Amino acid sequence: MNKFNFLLNLRKYWQHFVIWIASGSDLQVWQESDWHGNISCWHAYDPITGRSACFGSEEEIRIWIDKCYYR
């Protein structure tokens, strides 16, 4: 594993750790981006139900949240 990949993985795990510490039982939504800051996907995780999803745009994740939580 080269230094670049190591730093990317470290950044990803740090993001997940911070979200886990700060969230409790709230719906967790975060964006994943590449090294240049370009958003690659949006993630959502509901710790109460264990459901998770990944989408390519903010609009898609908003639609998913609306369908799941605001029927």
C-alpha positions as CSV (number, residue, x, y, z in Angstrom):
1,M,0.0,0.0,0.0
2,N,1.5,3.3,-1.0
3,K,1.3,6.5,1.1
4,F,-1.5,8.0,-1.0
5,N,-3.8,5.0,-0.5
6,F,-2.9,4.9,3.2
7,L,-3.9,8.5,3.7
8,L,-7.1,8.0,1.7
9,N,-8.1,5.1,3.9
10,L,-7.1,6.9,7.1
11,R,-9.3,9.8,6.1
12,K,-12.2,7.6,5.3
13,Y,-12.0,5.7,8.7
14,W,-11.6,9.0,10.6
15,Q,-14.8,10.3,8.9
16,H,-16.7,7.2,9.9
17,F,-15.3,7.4,13.5
18,V,-16.3,11.1,13.9
19,I,-19.8,10.4,12.5
20,W,-20.2,7.4,14.9
21,I,-19.2,9.4,17.9
22,A,-21.3,12.4,17.2
23,S,-24.5,10.8,16.0
24,G,-26.1,8.5,18.6
25,S,-29.3,7.2,17.1
26,D,-29.8,10.0,14.5
27,L,-29.8,9.3,10.7
28,Q,-26.3,9.7,9.5
29,V,-25.6,11.3,6.1
30,W,-22.2,12.0,4.7
31,Q,-20.5,12.6,1.4
32,E,-17.4,10.8,0.2
33,S,-15.0,12.7,-2.0
34,D,-11.8,12.0,-3.8
35,W,-8.4,13.5,-3.1
36,H,-9.3,16.6,-5.2
37,G,-12.5,17.3,-3.3
38,N,-14.9,16.0,-6.0
39,I,-17.9,14.3,-4.4
40,S,-18.0,10.7,-5.5
41,C,-21.1,9.6,-3.6
42,W,-23.5,10.2,-0.7
43,H,-24.0,7.7,2.1
44,A,-26.8,7.4,4.6
45,Y,-27.0,5.1,7.6
46,D,-29.8,4.6,10.2
47,P,-28.4,3.1,13.4
48,I,-31.8,2.2,14.7
49,T,-32.9,0.1,11.7
50,G,-29.5,-0.8,10.4
51,R,-30.4,0.3,6.9
52,S,-27.8,2.0,4.7
53,A,-27.7,3.4,1.2
54,C,-25.3,5.0,-1.2
55,F,-26.3,7.4,-4.0
56,G,-24.6,9.4,-6.7
57,S,-26.2,12.7,-6.0
58,E,-27.6,14.8,-3.2
59,E,-31.0,14.8,-4.9
60,E,-31.1,11.0,-4.9
61,I,-30.4,10.8,-1.2
62,R,-33.0,13.4,-0.4
63,I,-35.6,11.4,-2.3
64,W,-34.6,8.2,-0.4
65,I,-34.8,10.0,2.9
66,D,-38.3,11.5,2.0
67,K,-39.6,8.0,1.0
68,C,-38.2,6.3,4.1
69,Y,-39.0,8.9,6.8
70,Y,-41.7,11.3,5.6
71,R,-44.2,9.0,3.9
